[in-house]
Amino acid sequence: MLPSDRKRSVLVKRKGKTDPSYGLPPEQRSLKQHLSLGAINLDKTSGPTSHEV
């Protein structure tokens, strides 16, 4: 049997609670909030470093 064929389970050590006054889950945020508060993963071409661009 290959390791990828094994049945896997999720181990939850502790259920956490968050305070809604600290923000919203990502799926409830508006597009405007995502753009102003998020990060963009950019696939930069080879060449100059990100500091030189």
C-alpha positions as CSV (number, residue, x, y, z in Angstrom):
1,M,0.0,0.0,0.0
2,L,1.3,3.4,-0.9
3,P,1.3,6.3,1.6
4,S,-1.1,8.2,-0.6
5,D,-3.6,5.3,-0.4
6,R,-3.9,5.4,3.4
7,K,-7.0,6.7,5.0
8,R,-6.3,10.0,6.7
9,S,-8.1,11.9,9.4
10,V,-8.0,15.5,10.7
11,L,-6.8,16.0,14.2
12,V,-8.4,18.9,15.9
13,K,-6.6,19.8,19.1
14,R,-8.8,22.7,20.2
15,K,-11.8,24.5,18.7
16,G,-11.1,28.2,18.7
17,K,-13.4,31.1,19.0
18,T,-12.8,34.5,17.5
19,D,-14.3,37.9,18.3
20,P,-16.3,39.3,15.4
21,S,-15.3,42.8,16.4
22,Y,-11.8,42.0,15.0
23,G,-13.0,41.5,11.4
24,L,-14.8,39.1,9.1
25,P,-14.0,35.7,7.7
26,P,-12.5,35.9,4.2
27,E,-15.6,34.5,2.5
28,Q,-17.7,37.3,4.0
29,R,-15.4,40.2,3.0
30,S,-16.3,42.4,0.1
31,L,-14.1,42.8,-3.0
32,K,-13.1,46.2,-1.8
33,Q,-11.9,44.9,1.5
34,H,-9.9,42.1,-0.2
35,L,-8.1,44.6,-2.4
36,S,-7.3,47.1,0.3
37,L,-6.4,44.6,3.1
38,G,-5.1,41.6,1.2
39,A,-1.9,40.6,-0.4
40,I,-1.4,39.8,-4.1
41,N,0.8,36.8,-5.1
42,L,2.6,37.9,-8.3
43,D,4.5,35.6,-10.5
44,K,7.4,37.8,-11.5
45,T,9.4,37.1,-14.6
46,S,13.1,36.4,-14.2
47,G,15.4,39.3,-14.3
48,P,15.7,42.2,-11.9
49,T,14.9,41.5,-8.2
50,S,11.6,42.8,-6.7
51,H,13.6,45.6,-5.1
52,E,14.8,46.9,-8.5
53,V,11.4,46.9,-10.1
